[in-house]
Amino acid sequence: MYMLGIINSRRLGRSLGVDIVGADKIKRCNFSCVYCECGSGKIFTKRGVYADFDQVIKELKVEKEKNQFDCITFSGNGEPTLNSELGKYIKEFKKITEKPVVVITNSALISNLDTYNDLLLADIVMPSLDSAVMASFKKVDRPHGKIKLAEIISSLIKFSKEYQGILYLEVLLVKGYNDTANDLEELTKVLKQIKFKELHINSLDRLPAIELDYYTTEEKEQLINYFKDQGFNTKGY
């Protein structure tokens, strides 16, 4: 129920996906991103218990015996940090396996102290920052009104300097939404304050929530090279 199976990730290898927020087919997220492969849905703002902890652990033990995987990744039908037991899961997963525990997050709750501390427990954190410009941030990520971009940015900077694991910073660019010269310049200013191992520049890959324009191969290369030229260890996906 909660295991998504083995996903052959371009970034993480054979990743065992775990969904602790949307296994009941309800999308739970504090963003409604235009590019989301899960489509649109009700926006959730509060952390809660959205999975059966004992059942998740039982399923993980079964998967460990059945499959070979390189890491365990919290992902799925929504934002994993919305589960208030995230830290509890990470601690228990580390007792069961030595494989790295990964959290993919939209960064919306990183300013929440409990979420911040939960993320510190993970071996790999992959936070997103699609824009450093408020208008573009609202346009592409469509966050709940209580979410503040400035708080996300300041918390990401702080977290990156305290975190002892591996940090891969994710940016998803959408043609005509968050890719103007000003968008790229402002994002660069912020990125230079964040300590990360790799910068991942993503573009549309799967069917998005709404109809969007796709970059050509040449356009994608130009964007990736822009960030490389800024001195960032950049990979494109």
Phi, psi and omega in degrees: 000318185258343179274130180271355182089185182277125178247125178279092184275137178293337184257331190242358183081218178278102186254128174271110182279140178230127180250110180249015177231336186223026181295340179273014177076010175261123178284122179241111181207154177263001171242160170228064188302141181296335184264002188297128179288344179274358180080187179275163180185180179293138180270130178255139183242339185253144175288146180203180178263105187247016179207160178271105186305310183299322180291321178300314180297319178299315181293323179297317180298323177294315180297323180299323180282332185271323191232154171262131178216158183267335180199168175244127187238124173281115179207214174109212189270061180143197184261111186300333181288353175289342175280118184290350179260016183307313180299321178298318178297313182300315180299317182289322179300322182290339175282332185273324184216154177269359180293145180301141176259125186245139173238121173263122186223149176278359176077359186299327184254011184292341176281348175283126187301318180296317178297315179306312181292325176298315182294330178298337182281339185285154178282324179225131175239134180237082180276152178255147170212095186277342179198150174251009179249123186306314183298318180288322177303313179294325183290318185268321183265340179044063184283162171299147186300337182279348183279129184250124181299319181300322179291321177298312183296312182296323180288323177297317179299312180297313182300316184297333181273340179264329186295135182261354180269201180262129180246118172252119182268129185255133173229124176250117181262134180241127184304121178085001183248312186217035187232020176288168178301320179293320177303312183293321180294315181293322178295320179301318179302318181287316182302328180291349179260354183255135180265112181219158179282315181219148172255122180255113177264112184253157173221177184304130180234313179252171184299120183280173182294325179229168180290127182223161176272144180259147175285149170283166178301320180295318179296319178297317180297322179297318180293316179298316180293330177301312182287327175298319180294338178279356177098008181272143173285095193248138172232146180251141180223000000 
